[in-house]
Amino acid sequence: MQPSFESIYREWYSEILNLTYRIVLDEDLAKEATQRTFIQLFRHYHRLPEIRNFRQWICRIAINAARDMLRRQNRRHHHDPLDRLTDEPDSNPSEGCLQQLQQNHLRKIFQEIFRHLPEEPRTVVVLKIYHDMTFDEIGQILNLSVNTIKSRFYRGIRLIRQMLEEKKLLEEI
């Protein structure tokens, strides 16, 4: 029996939003890309029984939607996603203030680094690290060879390391 659209939406919304956010680095654009992903899912809902790997299929739709959002945004005007960040740490009463400040600081550092990372390696790094996908799965989603995926991943990691070293932040982490 095919799951309902509503149950798929509830199960996958957070993961898709997280994925699109890590690509576009802007909350509003990520929400719009996520919405477009689920619109595509709704349009092709009747094809679900034919889809062999649902996770790869929906992630490919989400990545394409996020890339489209980036292209549109870049055409309109340059927008700095870090402008939207607040200086206030997340409120979690179970954590000490110092730990919250450190986590907020590290989060901002990585958001800045990801903002400067080229789109191709950023997408692969996000899928590999944040979504725990194999190189093979990423290759299938992006229609690229495993060697290309590995190359982009290691290039992304190398660029992240260089940026951290330039900022003398590698010791902090």
C-alpha positions as CSV (number, residue, x, y, z in Angstrom):
1,M,0.0,0.0,0.0
2,Q,1.3,3.4,-1.0
3,P,1.8,5.9,1.9
4,S,-0.3,9.0,1.9
5,F,1.1,12.3,0.7
6,E,0.5,13.8,4.2
7,S,2.5,11.0,5.9
8,I,5.4,11.4,3.4
9,Y,5.3,15.2,4.0
10,R,5.5,14.7,7.8
11,E,8.3,12.2,7.5
12,W,10.5,14.0,5.0
13,Y,9.8,17.7,5.6
14,S,12.6,18.3,8.2
15,E,15.3,16.4,6.2
16,I,14.4,18.2,2.9
17,L,14.4,21.6,4.6
18,N,17.7,20.8,6.2
19,L,19.2,19.7,2.9
20,T,17.9,22.8,1.0
21,Y,19.1,25.1,3.7
22,R,22.6,23.8,3.7
23,I,22.7,24.4,-0.1
24,V,21.1,27.9,-0.2
25,L,22.2,29.1,3.3
26,D,19.0,31.2,3.6
27,E,16.0,30.2,5.6
28,D,13.4,31.8,3.2
29,L,15.0,30.3,0.1
30,A,15.3,26.9,1.8
31,K,11.6,27.0,2.7
32,E,10.6,27.9,-0.9
33,A,12.9,25.2,-2.3
34,T,11.3,22.7,0.1
35,Q,7.8,23.8,-0.9
36,R,8.8,23.3,-4.6
37,T,10.1,19.9,-3.8
38,F,6.8,18.8,-2.3
39,I,4.9,20.3,-5.1
40,Q,6.9,18.1,-7.5
41,L,6.3,15.2,-5.3
42,F,2.5,15.9,-5.3
43,R,2.6,16.2,-9.1
44,H,4.3,12.8,-9.5
45,Y,2.6,11.1,-6.5
46,H,1.0,8.6,-8.9
47,R,4.5,7.4,-9.9
48,L,5.7,6.5,-6.4
49,P,5.3,2.7,-6.9
50,E,7.7,3.0,-9.9
51,I,10.4,4.8,-7.9
52,R,13.1,2.4,-6.8
53,N,14.9,4.6,-4.3
54,F,12.6,7.2,-2.9
55,R,15.3,8.9,-0.8
56,Q,17.5,9.5,-3.9
57,W,14.6,10.6,-5.9
58,I,13.3,13.2,-3.4
59,C,16.8,14.4,-2.6
60,R,17.5,15.0,-6.3
61,I,14.3,17.1,-6.6
62,A,15.3,19.1,-3.5
63,I,18.8,19.7,-4.7
64,N,17.5,20.9,-8.1
65,A,15.0,23.1,-6.4
66,A,17.7,24.6,-4.2
67,R,20.0,25.2,-7.1
68,D,17.2,26.9,-9.0
69,M,16.5,29.2,-6.1
70,L,20.2,30.1,-6.0
71,R,20.3,30.9,-9.7
72,R,17.2,33.1,-9.4
73,Q,18.5,34.8,-6.3
74,N,21.9,35.5,-8.0
75,R,20.1,37.0,-11.0
76,R,18.0,39.3,-8.9
77,H,20.7,40.7,-6.6
78,H,23.5,39.6,-4.3
79,H,22.2,38.7,-0.9
80,D,24.3,37.8,2.1
81,P,22.5,35.0,4.0
82,L,24.5,35.8,7.1
83,D,22.7,39.1,7.4
84,R,19.8,37.2,8.7
85,L,21.6,35.7,11.7
86,T,21.0,37.1,15.1
87,D,23.7,37.7,17.6
88,E,21.7,35.9,20.3
89,P,22.5,32.3,21.1
90,D,19.8,29.7,20.8
91,S,17.9,29.5,24.0
92,N,18.2,26.1,25.6
93,P,18.0,26.3,29.3
94,S,19.8,23.0,29.8
95,E,23.1,24.4,28.4
96,G,25.4,26.9,30.0
97,C,25.7,30.3,28.6
98,L,29.4,29.8,27.6
99,Q,28.6,26.6,25.7
100,Q,25.7,28.3,23.9
101,L,28.0,31.2,22.9
102,Q,30.7,28.7,21.7
103,Q,28.2,26.7,19.6
104,N,26.7,29.9,18.1
105,H,30.2,31.1,17.3
106,L,31.1,27.8,15.6
107,R,27.8,27.7,13.7
108,K,28.4,31.2,12.3
109,I,32.0,30.2,11.3
110,F,30.8,27.2,9.4
111,Q,27.9,29.1,7.8
112,E,30.5,31.7,6.6
113,I,32.8,28.9,5.3
114,F,29.9,27.2,3.5
115,R,28.8,30.5,2.0
116,H,32.3,30.8,0.4
117,L,32.5,27.2,-0.7
118,P,31.7,26.7,-4.4
119,E,28.3,25.1,-5.0
120,E,29.5,21.8,-6.5
121,P,31.7,20.7,-3.6
122,R,29.3,22.2,-1.1
123,T,26.5,20.1,-2.3
124,V,28.6,16.9,-2.1
125,V,29.9,17.7,1.3
126,V,26.4,18.5,2.6
127,L,25.0,15.2,1.3
128,K,28.0,13.2,2.6
129,I,28.4,14.7,6.0
130,Y,25.0,16.1,7.0
131,H,22.8,13.4,5.3
132,D,25.2,10.5,5.7
133,M,25.0,9.4,2.1
134,T,27.5,7.2,0.4
135,F,29.5,8.4,-2.6
136,D,27.5,6.0,-4.8
137,E,24.2,7.4,-3.6
138,I,25.4,11.0,-4.2
139,G,26.6,10.0,-7.6
140,Q,23.2,8.6,-8.5
141,I,21.4,11.6,-7.2
142,L,23.6,14.1,-9.1
143,N,24.0,11.8,-12.2
144,L,27.8,11.9,-11.8
145,S,30.5,9.2,-11.5
146,V,31.7,8.1,-8.0
147,N,35.2,9.4,-8.9
148,T,33.8,12.9,-9.7
149,I,31.8,12.8,-6.4
150,K,34.9,11.9,-4.5
151,S,36.9,14.6,-6.2
152,R,34.4,17.2,-5.3
153,F,34.1,16.0,-1.7
154,Y,37.8,16.0,-1.1
155,R,38.2,19.4,-2.8
156,G,35.4,20.7,-0.6
157,I,37.1,19.3,2.6
158,R,40.5,20.8,1.4
159,L,38.9,24.2,0.9
160,I,37.2,24.1,4.3
161,R,40.5,23.2,5.9
162,Q,42.2,26.1,4.1
163,M,39.6,28.6,5.1
164,L,39.8,27.4,8.7
165,E,43.6,27.7,8.7
166,E,43.5,31.1,7.1
167,K,41.2,32.3,9.9
168,K,43.4,30.5,12.4
169,L,40.3,28.7,13.6
170,L,41.4,25.1,13.2
171,E,42.8,25.0,16.7
172,E,39.4,26.3,18.1
173,I,37.5,23.4,16.7
